[in-house]
Amino acid sequence: MDIGYPISDIQYRGGEIMCCETNYGRNFLTKEEKIEKLKGYKEWLDNESKGVEEAIEKIKGAS
């Protein structure tokens, strides 16, 4: 499942979370949008971490 992460969907400028490329014409996210974007990004990172752990275990098992 592609949710548009990493980083290409969330931009940081001067400590401010900016809008993603798909929000045509908008420059800033609302507080609620920022929270949802960050939650989605965290979920993506968690899943990526699990995938890395699985890959490590697979390599260890092949040794």
MARBA-3410 file (N, C-alpha, C, O; in Angstrom, 1 decimal):
63
0.8,-1.2,0.0,0.0,0.0,0.0,0.9,1.2,0.0,1.7,1.4,0.9 ~ 0.7,2.1,-1.0,1.5,3.3,-1.1,0.7,4.5,-0.5,-0.3,4.9,-1.1 ~ 1.2,5.1,0.6,0.5,6.2,1.2,1.2,7.5,0.9,0.8,8.5,1.5 ~ 2.2,7.5,0.0,2.8,8.7,-0.4,3.9,9.2,0.5,4.5,10.3,0.3 ~ 4.3,8.4,1.4,5.5,8.7,2.2,6.7,8.0,1.7,6.5,7.0,0.9
7.9,8.3,2.0,8.3,9.3,3.0,8.3,10.7,2.5,7.8,11.0,1.4 ~ 8.9,11.5,3.2,9.1,12.9,3.1,8.5,13.7,1.9,8.1,14.9,2.1 ~ 8.3,13.0,0.8,7.8,13.8,-0.4,6.4,14.3,-0.1,6.0,15.3,-0.8 ~ 5.7,13.8,0.9,4.3,14.2,1.2,4.3,15.3,2.3,3.3,16.0,2.4 ~ 5.3,15.4,3.0,5.4,16.3,4.1,6.6,17.2,4.0,7.7,16.6,3.8
6.5,18.5,4.0,7.6,19.4,3.8,7.8,20.2,5.0,6.8,20.7,5.6 ~ 9.0,20.4,5.5,9.3,21.2,6.6,10.0,22.4,6.2,11.1,22.4,5.5 ~ 9.5,23.6,6.5,10.2,24.8,6.2,10.2,25.7,7.5,9.1,26.1,8.0 ~ 11.3,26.0,7.9,11.4,26.9,9.1,10.7,26.3,10.3,10.1,27.1,11.1 ~ 10.7,25.0,10.5,10.0,24.4,11.6,8.5,24.2,11.4,7.9,23.6,12.3
8.0,24.6,10.3,6.6,24.5,10.1,6.3,23.4,9.1,7.0,23.2,8.1 ~ 5.3,22.6,9.4,4.9,21.5,8.5,4.1,22.1,7.4,3.0,22.7,7.7 ~ 4.5,22.0,6.2,3.8,22.6,5.0,3.0,21.6,4.4,3.0,20.4,4.7 ~ 2.2,22.0,3.4,1.3,21.2,2.7,2.0,20.3,1.7,3.1,20.5,1.3 ~ 1.3,19.2,1.4,1.9,18.2,0.5,1.6,18.7,-0.9,0.9,19.6,-1.2
2.3,18.0,-1.9,2.2,18.4,-3.3,0.8,18.2,-3.9,0.5,18.8,-4.9 ~ 0.0,17.3,-3.3,-1.3,17.0,-3.9,-2.4,17.9,-3.4,-3.6,17.7,-3.8 ~ -2.1,19.0,-2.6,-3.2,19.9,-2.1,-3.2,21.1,-3.0,-3.5,22.2,-2.4 ~ -2.9,21.1,-4.2,-3.0,22.1,-5.2,-3.3,23.5,-4.7,-4.5,23.8,-4.3 ~ -2.3,24.3,-4.7,-2.5,25.7,-4.4,-2.5,26.1,-2.9,-2.4,27.3,-2.5
-2.5,25.1,-2.0,-2.5,25.4,-0.6,-1.0,25.5,-0.1,-0.2,24.9,-0.6 ~ -0.8,26.4,0.9,0.5,26.6,1.4,0.7,26.0,2.8,1.8,25.6,3.2 ~ -0.4,26.0,3.6,-0.3,25.6,5.0,-1.4,24.6,5.4,-2.5,24.6,4.8 ~ -1.0,23.7,6.2,-2.0,22.7,6.8,-2.6,23.2,8.0,-2.0,24.0,8.8 ~ -3.8,22.8,8.3,-4.4,23.1,9.6,-3.8,22.2,10.7,-3.1,21.2,10.3
-4.0,22.5,11.9,-3.5,21.7,13.0,-3.9,20.2,12.9,-3.1,19.3,13.1 ~ -5.2,20.0,12.6,-5.7,18.7,12.4,-5.1,17.9,11.3,-4.8,16.7,11.4 ~ -4.9,18.6,10.2,-4.2,18.0,9.0,-2.8,17.7,9.3,-2.3,16.6,8.9 ~ -2.1,18.5,10.1,-0.7,18.2,10.5,-0.6,17.0,11.3,0.2,16.1,11.1 ~ -1.6,16.9,12.3,-1.6,15.7,13.1,-1.8,14.4,12.3,-1.2,13.4,12.5
-2.8,14.5,11.4,-3.1,13.3,10.6,-1.9,12.9,9.7,-1.6,11.7,9.5 ~ -1.3,13.9,9.1,-0.1,13.6,8.3,1.0,13.0,9.1,1.6,12.0,8.7 ~ 1.3,13.5,10.3,2.3,13.0,11.1,2.0,11.6,11.6,2.8,10.7,11.7 ~ 0.7,11.3,11.9,0.3,10.0,12.3,0.5,9.0,11.2,1.0,7.9,11.4 ~ 0.1,9.4,10.0,0.3,8.6,8.8,1.8,8.3,8.5,2.2,7.2,8.2
2.6,9.3,8.7,4.1,9.2,8.5,4.7,8.3,9.6,5.5,7.4,9.2 ~ 4.2,8.4,10.8,4.7,7.5,11.9,4.3,6.0,11.5,5.1,5.1,11.7 ~ 3.1,5.8,11.1,2.7,4.5,10.7,3.5,3.9,9.6,3.9,2.8,9.6 ~ 3.8,4.8,8.6,4.7,4.3,7.5,6.1,4.0,8.1,6.7,2.9,7.7 ~ 6.6,4.8,9.0,7.9,4.5,9.6,7.9,3.2,10.4,8.9,2.4,10.3
6.9,3.0,11.1,6.7,1.8,11.9,6.7,0.5,11.0,7.4,-0.5,11.3 ~ 5.9,0.6,9.9,5.9,-0.5,9.0,7.2,-0.7,8.3,7.6,-1.8,8.1 ~ 7.9,0.4,7.9,9.2,0.3,7.3,10.2,-0.4,8.3,11.0,-1.3,7.9 ~ 10.1,0.0,9.5,11.0,-0.6,10.6,10.7,-2.1,10.7,11.7,-2.9,10.8 ~ 9.5,-2.5,10.7,9.1,-3.9,10.8,9.6,-4.7,9.6,10.1,-5.8,9.7
9.5,-4.1,8.4,10.1,-4.7,7.2,11.6,-4.9,7.3,12.1,-5.9,6.8 ~ 12.3,-3.9,7.8,13.7,-4.0,8.0,14.1,-5.2,8.9,15.0,-6.0,8.7 ~ 13.3,-5.2,10.0,13.5,-6.3,11.0,13.3,-7.7,10.4,14.1,-8.6,10.6 ~ 12.3,-7.8,9.6,12.0,-9.1,8.9,13.1,-9.4,7.9,13.5,-10.6,7.8 ~ 13.6,-8.4,7.2,14.7,-8.7,6.2,15.9,-9.1,7.0,16.6,-10.0,6.5
16.2,-8.5,8.1,17.4,-8.9,8.9,17.2,-10.4,9.3,18.2,-11.2,9.2 ~ 16.1,-10.7,9.9,15.8,-12.1,10.3,15.9,-13.1,9.2,16.4,-14.2,9.3 ~ 15.4,-12.7,8.0,15.5,-13.6,6.8,17.0,-13.8,6.4,17.4,-14.9,6.1 ~ 17.8,-12.8,6.5,19.2,-12.9,6.1,19.9,-13.8,7.2,20.7,-14.6,6.8 ~ 19.6,-13.6,8.5,20.2,-14.4,9.5,19.8,-15.9,9.3,20.7,-16.7,9.5
18.6,-16.1,9.0,18.1,-17.5,8.8,18.7,-18.2,7.6,18.8,-19.4,7.5 ~ 19.2,-17.4,6.6,19.8,-17.9,5.4,21.3,-18.3,5.6,21.9,-19.0,4.8 ~ 21.8,-17.8,6.7,23.2,-18.0,7.0,23.5,-19.5,7.5,24.7,-19.8,7.7
END
